[in-house]
Amino acid sequence: MKYLCLVYLSQENWNACPDETCFEYANHLVDTGKMIAAEPLHPVETATTVRVRNGQMSMTDGPFAETKEMLAGFYLIDAKDLNDAVSVAAKIPPAKYGSIEVRPVRELDVPSYQSVTDTTALTSNAG
């Protein structure tokens, strides 16, 4: 089952965990077959929030909410169950400086749904 591990950090701890440490852990997840995708994000000042209300689009600079910890990146993993996902999340290096939200990924309830992260489906449909 897929789980999204969202990495949250305060502004003070944004750069507390070295990129090399995160890269090494991501490689470990690749080696164990648990990694689907992972990416760090630029600081919250670079964010743009888009809303559509009554058919009108509006944009604002910054995140969607005032929080002490901001979304810093994510790991999309394949885990046996929630306990396995939590175990993986606890070892994500920035967990020492912020928090990791673990959330199961759901499939869309539509006929013939195929996840775009299903690399088998992508390669078999590419030809």
N, C-alpha and C positions, 0 to 999 in steps of 0.2 A: 504494500500500500504506500502511496505517496504522502509525504508530510512536508510542509513548508516550515522551515525554522527561520523565523524573522529575528534579526539581530538588532537590538535597541541599545543605544549608548547615549549618555549625557554629552553635552558639548565639551565638558572638561575632559572626558575620557575618549573623545572621538578618535584620537591617534595613539591611545595607550597600548594597543596591541599591535605589534609589528606585522606588516604585510607578510613577511616571510613565515611567521608562525601560522597565520591563517592559510597560506599557500600549502605548507607542509601538511596541515590537517586535511585540507581539501584533497590532496594527493592520497592520503591514507584512505579517505572515503572512496576515491576512485578505485584504489587497489582492493578494497573489500566489497566492491560492487554496490555500494549504497548511494553514490553520488549520481544525481541526475543533472543538476546545475547549481552554480553558486556565483554570486557577483557582489562586490562591494558597491556602495553608492557614494556619490559626492555628498558633501555636507548639506544640511537642510536649507541653507541660504540659496542653494541652486534650484530648489524645488519650485514647481508651478502647479497650482491646484486648479482643476477644471470642473465646473459645475454646469449642468443644464437644468433650467427651471422654466416651465411654461414655454418650451421651445427656444429659449434664449440661452446662449452660452456665455459664461463669464469666467475670467481667469484672475487668479490672485497669486502674488508671489508668496512663496513659503509653503509650509506643510498645511494640511487640512485642519489641524487642531493644535492648541497650545499644550505642550507636554514637556516634562523634564527630560525624558529620553526620546530620542528620535530614531527612526528607522535608518540603520547604517548599512544593511545588506541582508542577504538571504542565502540559505542553503535549501535546495529542493532535493529531498532524499527519498530513497526507497527503503522502507523498514517493515519488519514483520508485523509489528503492532505498535500501539502507543508507548508501551514500556521500552521497546527497542528504539523508537524515535527519541524519547526523552533521554535515553542513555547516550545516543549520538549527540543530541543538543547540549548535554552537560559537558561534553568535551570540546565544543566549539570554543576556540580560544577567547573571543571577546566576552564570553559568559562571566569571566573573572572581573570584568569592568562594567558590565551592564546587565541585560537580561535577554533571554531567548524565548520567544513565543513559539510554541509548537502547535501547528494546526493541520488537521487532516485535509487533504485535497479531495474534493468531491468531483464526480463526473457530472456533466450536464445531462439532464433528463430529456434527451432528444433521440429520435431513432438514428441508428447508425453512427452514434457519437464515437469519435476516435480522438484521443488526446494528442495535441501537437507535440507533447514531450515524449510520446511513444516513438522512439527512434526506429523500431522495427516497422511500424506502420509508415513512417516517413520514407524509409528506404525502399519498401516494397511498392509504394505508390509513385516513386520518383521516375520509374522507367516507362 
